[in-house]
């Protein structure tokens, strides 16, 4: 996906795909070419199985491997001085995040490492943030965020993901404080296996919820699911004293409506998956990364800006284990 979007981005002349299996990389290259279509016709696409050799010749690197591999690859990339885009999560734990952040900052690379929180690049979410920053909603009272994937990931492929809190809920742990400009004080998290029994055998969850509490009185409720029968369902609703604003409540909403007269309305077209739901955001994300490489744009999601999201993830994981609300602890305290 990212490779195809890069090929369609102005200023990009060469994209190289890197992977351990030559056959798989070649197959993926064919799919990238097909997806990029005419927009990528003038861009050279090559493949490699050697990360460091490819890195040495690159102006920037995009890392989309399993989360457990991210710290090592990021460290190798920043040694070259190249800008790095790395999919979330940057690391799977708070201690590892603190160590990697130290290494990134020691290399003077915080502004060169962009973490893949695509909603920060989404026109709909940046518009929502603009509304909230302007004060049009008044004092914020409640946020409700829904992140329900249509397709359930193969549990065998989730071993290096960090689980549902790190792999899915991390988006909202990053998004909500960014939107409301406030840090949470506590997190209460619960989770279960409801729809996909095979998840239990792999120590994974398919359903989870978290309640974030803020000192201002604001609360935020996050719901995540793997395998949402009605389609890809990503919505965020913010209620304030002067107004309520929503993202995702109109086009592509994967919920069947029941009218005031009891009529059950068939849902319209729902998004097929997260790539369909956030196609525009992913395009903007790669455009913003290319602008960062060329010195024409800022970094919208530095590792330093993601620290509170990691603190929320740690609190959620502790809460799930303890069965009670847990205070949000500073990263340096968590990482001791």
C-alpha positions in Angstrom: 0.0 0.0 0.0 2.6 2.6 1.1 4.9 1.7 -1.9 2.0 2.2 -4.4 1.2 5.6 -2.8 4.9 6.6 -2.9 5.0 5.7 -6.6 2.1 8.1 -7.2 3.7 10.9 -5.2 5.2 13.9 -7.0 9.0 13.9 -6.7 9.5 10.2 -6.2 11.7 8.6 -8.9 12.6 5.2 -7.4 11.0 2.9 -4.9 12.8 -0.3 -3.7 11.0 -3.1 -1.9 13.1 -5.0 0.7 12.2 -8.4 2.2 13.9 -11.6 3.2 12.1 -13.9 0.7 13.0 -13.0 -2.9 9.9 -14.7 -4.3 7.5 -12.9 -1.9 9.2 -9.5 -2.6 8.9 -10.1 -6.4 5.2 -11.1 -6.0 4.6 -8.0 -3.9 6.3 -5.8 -6.5 3.8 -7.0 -9.1 0.9 -6.1 -6.8 2.4 -2.7 -6.1 2.8 -1.9 -9.8 -0.8 -3.0 -10.4 -2.1 -0.8 -7.5 -0.1 2.2 -8.5 -1.3 2.0 -12.0 -0.7 4.8 -14.5 0.1 7.2 -11.6 3.3 5.3 -10.9 4.3 4.7 -14.6 7.3 6.9 -14.5 8.8 5.6 -11.2 11.4 2.9 -11.2 10.5 -0.1 -8.9 13.1 -2.6 -7.8 13.5 -5.3 -5.1 16.2 -6.3 -2.7 16.8 -8.7 0.1 19.5 -6.7 1.8 18.2 -3.9 4.1 21.5 -2.2 4.8 22.5 -2.0 1.1 19.1 -0.6 0.2 19.3 1.9 3.1 22.7 3.2 2.0 21.3 4.3 -1.4 18.0 5.6 -0.1 16.8 9.2 0.6 14.3 7.9 3.0 13.0 4.5 4.4 9.5 3.2 5.1 9.3 0.4 7.7 6.2 -1.7 7.7 7.5 -4.9 9.3 6.0 -6.5 12.5 6.2 -4.2 15.5 8.8 -6.4 17.3 11.3 -5.6 14.5 10.9 -1.8 14.5 13.5 -0.7 17.1 16.4 -2.5 15.4 15.4 -1.3 12.0 14.9 2.3 13.1 18.3 2.4 14.9 20.0 1.1 11.7 18.2 3.7 9.6 18.9 6.7 11.8 22.6 5.9 11.7 22.6 6.8 8.0 20.9 10.2 8.7 18.0 9.3 6.4 14.4 10.3 7.3 12.4 7.2 8.5 8.7 6.4 8.4 7.9 3.6 10.7 4.4 2.1 11.2 3.0 2.0 14.7 3.8 0.8 17.2 7.3 2.2 17.3 8.0 -0.4 20.1 5.9 -3.0 21.9 6.6 -1.7 25.4 7.2 1.5 27.4 10.8 0.6 28.5 11.8 -0.2 25.0 10.2 3.1 23.8 12.2 5.1 26.3 15.4 3.5 25.3 14.7 4.0 21.6 13.6 7.6 22.1 16.9 8.2 23.9 18.8 6.8 20.9 16.8 8.8 18.5 17.2 12.1 20.4 21.0 11.4 20.9 21.3 11.1 17.1 19.3 14.3 16.6 16.8 12.4 14.7 13.4 13.0 16.4 12.2 15.3 13.6 13.4 12.7 11.0 11.4 9.8 12.4 7.7 9.8 11.5 5.5 7.3 13.3 2.6 5.9 11.3 -0.4 7.4 13.0 -2.3 8.0 9.8 -5.2 9.8 11.4 -3.0 12.8 12.0 -2.8 13.1 8.2 -6.5 12.6 7.6 -8.4 15.6 6.4 -11.5 14.6 8.5 -9.5 14.3 11.7 -7.4 17.4 11.1 -10.6 19.3 10.5 -12.1 17.9 13.7 -9.0 19.0 15.6 -9.3 22.5 14.0 -12.9 22.8 15.3 -11.9 21.7 18.8 -8.9 24.0 18.9 -11.1 26.9 17.8 -13.3 26.4 20.9 -16.5 25.9 18.9 -17.4 22.8 21.0 -16.9 24.7 24.3 -15.6 22.7 27.3 -15.2 19.1 26.3 -17.4 16.6 28.1 -17.1 13.2 26.4 -15.4 11.4 23.5 -16.5 8.1 22.0 -14.2 6.4 19.6 -15.0 3.2 17.6 -12.3 1.2 15.8 -13.9 -2.0 14.4 -12.0 -3.9 11.7 -14.2 -5.7 9.3 -11.8 -8.6 8.9 -10.3 -10.5 11.8 -6.6 -10.9 11.5 -5.1 -14.4 11.5 -4.1 -14.9 15.1 -1.0 -16.7 14.1 0.2 -13.4 12.5 -0.4 -11.4 15.7 2.4 -12.8 17.8 4.6 -9.8 17.2 1.9 -7.2 17.3 1.7 -6.5 21.0 -2.0 -7.6 21.1 -5.2 -5.7 20.6 -4.3 -2.7 22.8 -1.0 -2.1 21.1 -2.1 -3.1 17.6 -5.5 -1.4 17.4 -6.3 0.8 20.4 -2.9 2.5 20.1 -4.4 4.6 17.3 -6.9 6.1 19.7 -4.4 6.4 22.5 -2.5 8.7 20.1 -5.5 10.4 18.5 -7.6 11.4 21.5 -5.0 13.4 23.5 -3.9 15.0 20.2 -7.5 16.1 19.5 -8.4 17.3 23.0 -5.0 18.8 23.9 -5.1 17.1 27.4 -3.4 14.1 28.9 -5.4 11.4 30.7 -5.0 10.6 34.4 -6.3 7.0 34.5 -7.3 4.1 32.2 -9.8 1.3 32.8 -9.5 -1.5 30.2 -11.3 -4.7 29.6 -11.2 -7.3 26.8 -12.6 -10.6 25.8 -12.9 -13.3 23.0 -16.4 -13.2 21.7 -16.4 -13.9 18.0 -13.3 -15.9 17.2 -12.6 -18.7 19.5 -9.2 -19.4 17.9 -7.9 -16.1 19.3 -8.1 -17.6 22.8 -5.6 -20.4 21.9 -3.2 -17.7 20.8 -3.6 -15.6 23.9 -5.3 -12.8 21.8 -8.5 -10.8 22.2 -11.0 -9.9 19.5 -13.0 -7.3 21.6 -11.8 -4.6 24.0 -12.9 -1.3 25.5 -11.1 1.4 27.5 -12.3 4.3 29.6 -9.9 7.3 29.8 -10.4 9.8 32.6 -9.1 13.4 32.5 -8.6 16.0 35.3 -10.9 18.4 33.5 -13.8 15.9 33.9 -13.7 14.8 30.3 -14.0 11.1 29.7 -13.1 9.1 26.5 -14.5 5.7 25.7 -12.7 3.5 23.1 -14.2 0.4 21.6 -12.1 -1.9 19.3 -13.0 -5.2 17.6 -11.5 -7.6 15.2 -14.0 -9.0 12.7 -16.9 -6.5 12.6 -19.7 -8.2 10.5 -21.2 -5.0 9.2 -18.0 -3.6 7.7 -15.1 -1.3 8.6 -16.4 0.9 11.4 -14.2 3.9 12.5 -16.0 6.8 14.1 -15.1 9.5 16.6 -17.7 11.6 18.3 -16.8 14.6 20.6 -19.4 16.3 22.8 -18.8 19.7 24.3 -20.8 22.3 26.2 -21.5 24.3 23.0 -21.7 21.6 20.4 -21.1 18.0 19.3 -18.9 17.0 16.3 -18.4 13.6 14.6 -16.1 11.9 12.1 -17.3 8.8 10.3 -21.0 9.1 11.2 -22.1 9.6 7.5 -20.6 8.0 4.4 -19.7 4.3 4.8 -21.1 3.9 8.3 -21.2 0.2 9.1 -24.2 0.3 11.4 -27.9 -0.6 10.6 -30.2 2.3 11.5 -33.5 1.8 13.3 -35.8 4.8 12.7 -38.1 6.5 15.3 -41.1 4.5 13.8 -39.3 1.2 14.4 -38.4 0.8 10.7 -35.1 -1.1 10.3 -33.1 0.5 7.5 -30.6 -1.4 5.5 -27.1 0.1 5.7 -25.6 1.7 2.7 -22.1 0.9 1.3 -19.7 0.1 4.2 -16.0 0.3 3.8 -14.3 -3.0 3.1 -11.3 -2.6 5.3 -9.0 -0.1 6.9 -7.2 0.6 3.7 -10.5 1.4 2.0 -11.6 3.5 5.0 -8.4 5.6 5.2 -7.3 5.6 1.6 -7.1 9.4 1.5 -5.3 9.5 4.9 -2.7 7.0 3.7 -2.1 9.0 0.5 -1.6 12.2 2.5 0.7 10.3 4.9 3.1 9.3 2.2 2.9 12.8 0.6 3.8 14.3 4.0 6.7 11.9 4.4 8.1 12.8 1.0 7.7 16.5 1.9 9.7 15.8 5.1 12.5 14.0 3.1 12.7 17.0 0.7 12.7 19.6 3.5 9.3 21.0 2.4 7.1 19.9 5.3 7.0 19.3 9.0 6.9 16.0 10.8 3.4 15.5 12.1 4.1 12.5 14.3 7.5 12.5 15.9 8.4 9.8 18.5 8.5 12.5 21.2 4.9 13.5 20.4 3.8 9.9 20.9 5.0 9.5 24.4 1.6 10.0 26.1 0.1 7.4 23.8 2.7 4.9 25.1 1.9 5.9 28.7 -1.8 5.2 28.0 -1.0 1.8 26.4 1.0 0.9 29.5 -1.9 1.9 31.8 -4.4 -0.1 29.7 -2.2 -3.2 29.8 -1.8 -2.9 33.6 -5.6 -2.3 34.0 -6.5 -5.3 31.9 -4.2 -7.5 34.0 -5.4 -6.0 37.4 -9.1 -5.7 36.5 -9.3 -2.1 37.9 -8.6 1.4 36.8 -4.8 2.2 36.7 -3.1 5.6 36.9 -1.2 6.9 33.9 2.5 6.9 34.8 5.2 9.0 33.2 7.2 7.2 30.6 10.5 7.5 32.6 8.8 6.0 35.7 7.3 3.2 33.7 10.6 2.3 32.0 12.6 1.9 35.2 
